[in-house]
Amino acid sequence: MADAADPFDAGAGSILRQPKAVWATAGASVVAFMGIGLVDPILPSIAKGLDATTSQVSLLFTSYFLITAVAMLLTGFVSSRIGGRGTLLLGLAFVVVFAGLAGTSDTVGQLVGFRAGWGLGNALFVSTALAVIVGAAAGGSAAAILLYESALGLGMACGPLLGAVLGNISWRYPFFGTATLMAVGFLCITAFLKEQPKPARKTSILDPIRALGHGGLASAAVSAFFYNYTFFTVLAFTPFVLNMTPYRSGAVFFAWGVLLALFSVVVAPRLQRRFGSLKVLGGSLVLLAVDVTVLGYGGHTAAIVCTILSGAFIGVNSTVYTELALGVSDAPRPVASAGYNFVRWFAAAAAPYFAPKIEEWTDIHIPFVVAAVTAVLGAVVVLVRRNALAHEAAELEPGHATEDSVTVFAN
């Protein structure tokens, strides 16, 4: 089997030579992913502005991702009935409305509620965007997935930066900024994206649950659940530990996001071709566990360095998990992705809630110990279930890749 073509090659299948519809969707995806890390630098400012505790402000992540997890069961149901374009526009409309309302909040309860509505819109958009990009992209799924991962990395990097710049004026401005950018994305998709063919069979709400009956997909989802707990402990709890100004916190998480993007798009595929996806994923999870342990027990400088460095491991994990979820089972990609995301996003909702609670019950170090343990548990699942997780026999052999398994595990 020949090695997969380089998606960065300047030919027709290049990641850089795509139709306008793909770029419009990818651009809106950048803004959608910006919304995840947008509040990071301003969490302390929000707590101060709304006279809220750390636990209360952390609910901004919990409500967002709890609704996102549940909404994953609805995304296929909706998109198979109104089409990919209609689902993207519906999701964007939700984000524009609820992000704008979030900026008008007078209490932390209102803000948490508006973030939940934002999460519903983001779930509809993000879960559909990958399928739309894959369907409309030139060069096959490898280039499309890397373009999507590039949007993810760029969004995760720029979100904290935008939050810092606008949040330094007022904690409300980042929400208004996101609503404005998403409105631009809405107009671009309206103008450039034509409706794609609807699936021959309408998706049931229960189809993603049934898809999890596949041992490989279920194993990937469980491993990703543990990993996501670690990921969102870093993302949602670390800003309180760093206790920095919005600008400085934004700079830290911008550097974190740059590493995430670089390792997701450039480094991860090369590591996979050389060592195989399972070894790369397992090794990266163990290194992430070591990193968050040092983050929890080191001094302030060590915490900054380890926060930034965690972006490298998170970037590798994100790419590998994403492609695994898309390729490990025989279920249609949107259905498999919805089932996988339904499981993993519950951890993203749990970590921001439990990390500050654990700190209250114990001390500031233990939330990171728990995060290290969950990363190791994710690696254990990969080890124990490695046969079920193999996409195909060739995937287990370093140096080989197919179009659909250039990076076989991801976010």
C-alpha positions as CSV (number, residue, x, y, z in Angstrom):
1,M,0.0,0.0,0.0
2,A,1.4,3.4,-0.9
3,D,1.6,6.2,1.5
4,A,-1.1,8.7,1.5
5,A,-0.7,11.8,-0.6
6,D,0.4,14.9,1.1
7,P,-2.7,17.1,1.5
8,F,-0.5,20.2,1.6
9,D,0.8,19.6,-1.9
10,A,-0.1,22.4,-4.3
11,G,-2.1,20.1,-6.6
12,A,-5.8,19.9,-7.1
13,G,-6.2,17.8,-4.0
14,S,-4.4,20.3,-1.8
15,I,-5.9,21.5,1.5
16,L,-5.2,25.0,0.2
17,R,-7.2,24.7,-3.1
18,Q,-10.8,24.4,-2.1
19,P,-14.2,25.7,-3.3
20,K,-15.6,28.9,-1.8
21,A,-18.2,26.9,0.0
22,V,-15.6,25.0,1.9
23,W,-13.7,28.2,2.9
24,A,-17.0,29.8,4.0
25,T,-17.8,26.8,6.2
26,A,-14.3,26.5,7.5
27,G,-14.2,30.2,8.3
28,A,-17.4,30.0,10.3
29,S,-16.0,26.9,12.0
30,V,-13.0,29.0,13.2
31,V,-15.4,31.4,14.9
32,A,-17.5,28.5,16.4
33,F,-14.4,27.0,18.0
34,M,-13.3,30.5,19.1
35,G,-16.4,30.4,21.3
36,I,-15.1,27.5,23.3
37,G,-12.0,29.3,24.6
38,L,-13.3,32.8,24.4
39,V,-14.3,33.1,28.0
40,D,-11.0,31.6,29.4
41,P,-9.1,34.9,29.9
42,I,-12.2,36.7,31.3
43,L,-13.5,34.1,33.8
44,P,-12.0,36.0,36.7
45,S,-13.5,39.3,35.3
46,I,-16.9,37.7,34.9
47,A,-16.8,36.4,38.5
48,K,-15.9,39.9,39.7
49,G,-18.4,41.7,37.4
50,L,-21.3,39.5,38.4
51,D,-20.2,38.9,42.0
52,A,-20.0,35.1,41.4
53,T,-17.9,32.3,42.8
54,T,-15.4,30.2,40.8
55,S,-17.9,27.3,40.9
56,Q,-20.7,29.5,39.6
57,V,-18.6,30.9,36.7
58,S,-17.4,27.4,35.8
59,L,-21.0,26.6,35.0
60,L,-20.5,28.6,31.8
61,F,-18.7,25.6,30.5
62,T,-20.9,23.0,32.1
63,S,-24.2,24.3,30.7
64,Y,-22.6,24.8,27.3
65,F,-21.2,21.3,27.0
66,L,-24.1,19.6,28.7
67,I,-26.5,20.9,26.1
68,T,-23.9,20.2,23.4
69,A,-23.8,16.6,24.5
70,V,-27.5,16.1,24.5
71,A,-27.9,18.0,21.3
72,M,-25.7,15.5,19.5
73,L,-28.6,13.1,19.4
74,L,-30.6,15.8,17.5
75,T,-28.0,16.9,14.9
76,G,-28.4,14.0,12.5
77,F,-32.2,14.0,13.0
78,V,-32.3,17.6,12.0
79,S,-29.8,17.6,9.2
80,S,-31.3,14.6,7.5
81,R,-34.6,16.5,7.3
82,I,-33.6,20.1,6.5
83,G,-30.2,19.4,4.9
84,G,-26.6,20.3,5.9
85,R,-26.9,23.9,4.7
86,G,-30.1,24.5,6.6
87,T,-28.7,22.9,9.8
88,L,-25.6,25.1,9.6
89,L,-27.6,28.2,9.2
90,L,-30.0,27.2,12.1
91,G,-27.0,26.6,14.3
92,L,-25.4,29.9,13.4
93,A,-28.7,31.7,14.1
94,F,-28.8,30.2,17.6
95,V,-25.2,31.3,18.3
96,V,-25.8,34.8,17.1
97,V,-28.9,35.2,19.2
98,F,-27.6,33.6,22.4
99,A,-24.1,35.0,22.3
100,G,-25.6,38.4,21.9
101,L,-28.0,37.8,24.8
102,A,-25.1,36.5,26.9
103,G,-23.4,40.0,26.7
104,T,-26.5,41.6,28.2
105,S,-26.6,39.3,31.3
106,D,-27.1,40.9,34.7
107,T,-26.7,37.7,36.7
108,V,-24.5,34.6,36.4
109,G,-27.7,32.5,36.2
110,Q,-28.7,34.4,33.0
111,L,-25.3,34.1,31.5
112,V,-25.2,30.3,32.2
113,G,-28.6,29.9,30.6
114,F,-27.7,31.9,27.5
115,R,-24.5,29.8,27.2
116,A,-26.7,26.7,27.1
117,G,-28.6,28.1,24.1
118,W,-25.3,29.0,22.6
119,G,-24.2,25.3,23.1
120,L,-27.3,24.1,21.2
121,G,-26.4,26.3,18.2
122,N,-22.8,25.3,18.3
123,A,-23.7,21.6,18.4
124,L,-25.9,21.9,15.3
125,F,-23.2,23.8,13.5
126,V,-20.0,22.0,14.5
127,S,-21.4,18.5,14.1
128,T,-22.6,19.3,10.6
129,A,-19.7,21.4,9.5
130,L,-17.3,18.5,9.2
131,A,-19.7,16.5,7.1
132,V,-20.3,19.5,4.8
133,I,-16.6,20.2,4.4
134,V,-15.9,16.5,3.6
135,G,-18.7,16.5,1.1
136,A,-17.8,19.7,-0.6
137,A,-13.9,19.6,-0.4
138,A,-11.6,18.8,-3.2
139,G,-8.9,16.1,-2.6
140,G,-10.9,13.6,-0.5
141,S,-11.5,13.2,3.2
142,A,-7.8,13.5,4.3
143,A,-7.5,17.1,3.1
144,A,-11.0,17.9,4.3
145,I,-10.4,16.6,7.8
146,L,-7.1,18.5,8.1
147,L,-8.8,21.7,7.0
148,Y,-11.4,21.1,9.7
149,E,-8.7,20.5,12.3
150,S,-6.9,23.6,11.1
151,A,-10.1,25.6,11.7
152,L,-10.4,23.9,15.2
153,G,-6.8,24.8,16.1
154,L,-7.0,28.4,14.7
155,G,-10.3,28.9,16.6
156,M,-9.0,27.5,19.8
157,A,-5.9,29.8,19.5
158,C,-7.7,33.0,18.6
159,G,-10.6,32.6,21.0
160,P,-8.6,33.4,24.1
161,L,-6.8,36.2,22.2
162,L,-10.1,37.8,21.2
163,G,-11.5,37.3,24.7
164,A,-8.5,39.1,26.2
165,V,-8.5,42.0,23.8
166,L,-12.3,42.7,24.0
167,G,-12.5,41.5,27.6
168,N,-10.0,44.0,28.8
169,I,-12.5,46.7,27.9
170,S,-15.5,44.9,29.4
171,W,-16.3,41.2,30.0
172,R,-19.4,41.7,27.8
173,Y,-17.6,42.7,24.6
174,P,-16.3,39.2,23.7
175,F,-19.9,37.9,23.6
176,F,-21.0,40.7,21.3
177,G,-17.9,40.2,19.2
178,T,-18.7,36.5,18.7
179,A,-22.3,37.3,17.7
180,T,-21.1,39.7,15.1
181,L,-18.5,37.3,13.6
182,M,-21.1,34.5,13.5
183,A,-23.5,36.8,11.7
184,V,-20.8,37.3,9.1
185,G,-20.4,33.5,8.9
186,F,-24.2,33.2,8.4
187,L,-24.1,35.6,5.5
188,C,-21.0,33.8,3.9
189,I,-22.6,30.4,4.1
190,T,-25.9,31.8,2.7
191,A,-24.0,33.3,-0.2
192,F,-21.5,30.5,-1.1
193,L,-22.8,27.2,0.1
194,K,-25.3,25.4,-2.0
195,E,-27.6,22.7,-0.5
196,Q,-26.0,19.3,-0.5
197,P,-28.1,16.1,-1.3
198,K,-30.0,14.9,1.7
199,P,-29.3,11.3,2.9
200,A,-31.5,8.7,1.4
201,R,-32.6,7.6,4.9
202,K,-33.7,10.0,7.6
203,T,-31.8,9.6,10.8
204,S,-33.5,8.7,14.1
205,I,-32.7,10.3,17.4
206,L,-31.8,6.8,18.7
207,D,-29.4,6.0,15.8
208,P,-26.3,7.5,17.5
209,I,-27.1,5.4,20.6
210,R,-27.4,2.3,18.4
211,A,-24.1,3.1,16.7
212,L,-22.4,2.9,20.1
213,G,-23.2,-0.8,20.1
214,H,-20.1,-1.1,17.9
215,G,-17.2,-2.1,20.1
216,G,-14.6,0.1,18.4
217,L,-16.8,3.2,18.4
218,A,-17.8,2.6,22.0
219,S,-14.2,2.2,23.1
220,A,-13.1,5.4,21.3
221,A,-16.0,7.3,23.0
222,V,-15.1,6.0,26.4
223,S,-11.4,6.8,26.0
224,A,-12.3,10.2,24.6
225,F,-14.6,10.8,27.6
226,F,-11.6,10.3,30.0
227,Y,-9.4,12.5,27.8
228,N,-11.9,15.3,27.6
229,Y,-12.1,15.5,31.4
230,T,-8.4,16.2,31.4
231,F,-8.7,18.6,28.5
232,F,-11.4,20.7,30.0
233,T,-9.8,20.7,33.5
234,V,-6.9,22.5,31.8
235,L,-9.2,24.8,29.7
236,A,-11.8,25.8,32.4
237,F,-9.9,25.5,35.7
238,T,-6.4,26.7,34.9
239,P,-7.3,30.4,34.4
240,F,-8.3,30.6,38.1
241,V,-5.0,28.9,39.1
242,L,-2.9,31.3,36.9
243,N,-4.9,34.3,38.2
244,M,-3.6,36.7,35.6
245,T,-4.9,39.7,33.8
246,P,-7.0,39.1,30.7
247,Y,-4.2,40.1,28.4
248,R,-1.6,37.8,30.1
249,S,-4.1,34.9,30.4
250,G,-5.1,35.4,26.7
251,A,-1.4,35.3,25.7
252,V,-0.9,32.0,27.5
253,F,-3.9,30.4,25.9
254,F,-3.1,31.8,22.5
255,A,0.3,30.1,22.7
256,W,-1.5,27.0,23.9
257,G,-3.8,27.2,20.9
258,V,-0.9,27.7,18.5
259,L,0.7,24.5,19.7
260,L,-2.7,22.7,19.5
261,A,-3.1,23.8,15.9
262,L,0.5,23.0,14.9
263,F,0.5,19.5,16.5
264,S,-3.0,18.7,15.3
265,V,-2.5,19.6,11.6
266,V,1.3,19.1,11.0
267,V,2.8,16.9,13.7
268,A,0.1,14.3,14.4
269,P,-0.2,12.9,10.9
270,R,3.5,12.5,10.6
271,L,3.7,10.7,14.0
272,Q,0.9,8.4,12.9
273,R,2.5,7.5,9.7
274,R,5.7,6.6,11.5
275,F,4.5,4.9,14.7
276,G,0.8,4.1,14.1
277,S,-2.2,5.8,15.6
278,L,-2.7,3.7,18.7
279,K,0.9,4.1,19.9
280,V,0.8,7.8,19.2
281,L,-2.5,8.2,21.1
282,G,-1.5,6.1,24.1
283,G,1.9,7.9,24.4
284,S,0.3,11.3,24.1
285,L,-2.2,10.6,26.8
286,V,0.5,9.5,29.2
287,L,2.6,12.6,28.5
288,L,-0.5,14.7,29.0
289,A,-1.0,13.1,32.4
290,V,2.6,13.9,33.4
291,D,2.1,17.5,32.1
292,V,-1.0,18.2,34.2
293,T,0.6,16.7,37.3
294,V,3.5,19.1,37.0
295,L,1.0,21.9,36.3
296,G,-0.7,21.2,39.5
297,Y,2.3,20.9,41.8
298,G,4.8,23.3,40.1
299,G,5.2,27.0,40.8
300,H,3.5,29.7,38.8
301,T,6.1,29.7,36.0
302,A,5.8,25.9,35.7
303,A,2.0,26.2,35.6
304,I,2.3,28.6,32.6
305,V,4.8,26.4,30.7
306,C,2.8,23.3,31.3
307,T,-0.5,24.9,30.3
308,I,1.1,26.0,27.0
309,L,2.8,22.6,26.5
310,S,-0.5,20.7,27.1
311,G,-1.7,22.2,23.8
312,A,0.8,20.0,21.9
313,F,-0.6,16.8,23.5
314,I,-4.2,17.9,23.1
315,G,-3.6,18.7,19.4
316,V,-2.3,15.2,18.7
317,N,-5.1,13.6,20.6
318,S,-7.7,15.7,18.9
319,T,-6.7,14.7,15.4
320,V,-6.3,11.0,16.2
321,Y,-9.7,10.7,18.0
322,T,-11.6,12.6,15.3
323,E,-10.6,10.3,12.5
324,L,-11.0,7.2,14.6
325,A,-14.6,8.2,15.4
326,L,-15.2,8.7,11.7
327,G,-13.6,5.5,10.5
328,V,-13.7,2.8,13.2
329,S,-17.3,1.7,12.8
330,D,-19.5,0.9,9.8
331,A,-22.2,3.4,10.8
332,P,-22.6,6.5,8.6
333,R,-20.1,9.2,9.5
334,P,-22.7,11.7,10.9
335,V,-24.3,9.0,13.0
336,A,-21.0,7.6,14.3
337,S,-19.8,11.1,15.1
338,A,-23.0,12.0,16.9
339,G,-22.8,8.9,19.1
340,Y,-19.1,9.5,19.9
341,N,-19.6,13.2,20.7
342,F,-22.7,12.4,22.8
343,V,-20.4,10.4,25.2
344,R,-17.3,12.6,25.2
345,W,-19.0,16.0,25.7
346,F,-20.4,14.9,29.0
347,A,-16.9,14.9,30.4
348,A,-16.4,18.4,29.0
349,A,-19.5,19.4,31.0
350,A,-18.3,17.5,34.1
351,A,-14.7,18.8,34.4
352,P,-15.5,22.5,34.8
353,Y,-18.0,21.7,37.5
354,F,-16.1,19.1,39.5
355,A,-12.6,20.7,39.3
356,P,-13.5,23.7,41.5
357,K,-15.6,21.5,43.8
358,I,-12.7,19.2,44.3
359,E,-10.5,22.1,45.1
360,E,-13.0,23.2,47.7
361,W,-13.1,19.7,49.2
362,T,-9.4,19.2,49.2
363,D,-6.8,21.7,47.9
364,I,-5.7,23.3,44.6
365,H,-3.4,20.4,43.6
366,I,-6.0,17.5,43.6
367,P,-8.1,18.6,40.6
368,F,-5.0,18.2,38.5
369,V,-4.2,14.8,40.1
370,V,-7.7,13.7,39.1
371,A,-7.1,15.1,35.5
372,A,-3.9,13.1,35.3
373,V,-5.7,9.9,36.4
374,T,-8.4,10.3,33.7
375,A,-5.8,10.8,31.0
376,V,-4.1,7.6,32.1
377,L,-7.5,5.8,32.1
378,G,-8.0,7.0,28.5
379,A,-4.6,5.4,27.6
380,V,-5.6,2.2,29.4
381,V,-8.8,1.9,27.3
382,V,-6.7,2.3,24.2
383,L,-4.3,-0.4,25.4
384,V,-7.0,-2.9,26.5
385,R,-9.3,-2.3,23.5
386,R,-6.5,-1.9,20.9
387,N,-7.9,-4.7,18.6
388,A,-11.4,-3.2,18.6
389,L,-10.0,0.3,17.9
390,A,-8.0,-0.8,14.8
391,H,-9.6,0.8,11.8
392,E,-8.2,-1.9,9.5
393,A,-5.1,-4.1,9.6
394,A,-3.0,-1.7,7.6
395,E,-3.6,1.0,10.2
396,L,-1.7,-1.0,12.8
397,E,1.4,-1.0,10.6
398,P,3.6,2.2,11.0
399,G,4.2,3.9,7.7
400,H,0.9,3.1,6.1
401,A,-2.2,5.2,5.8
402,T,-5.4,5.3,3.8
403,E,-7.4,8.3,2.8
404,D,-9.8,7.8,5.7
405,S,-7.2,6.9,8.3
406,V,-4.4,9.4,7.8
407,T,-5.0,10.2,11.5
408,V,-7.2,7.6,13.0
409,F,-8.1,9.1,16.4
410,A,-9.4,12.6,17.3
411,N,-11.4,15.1,19.1
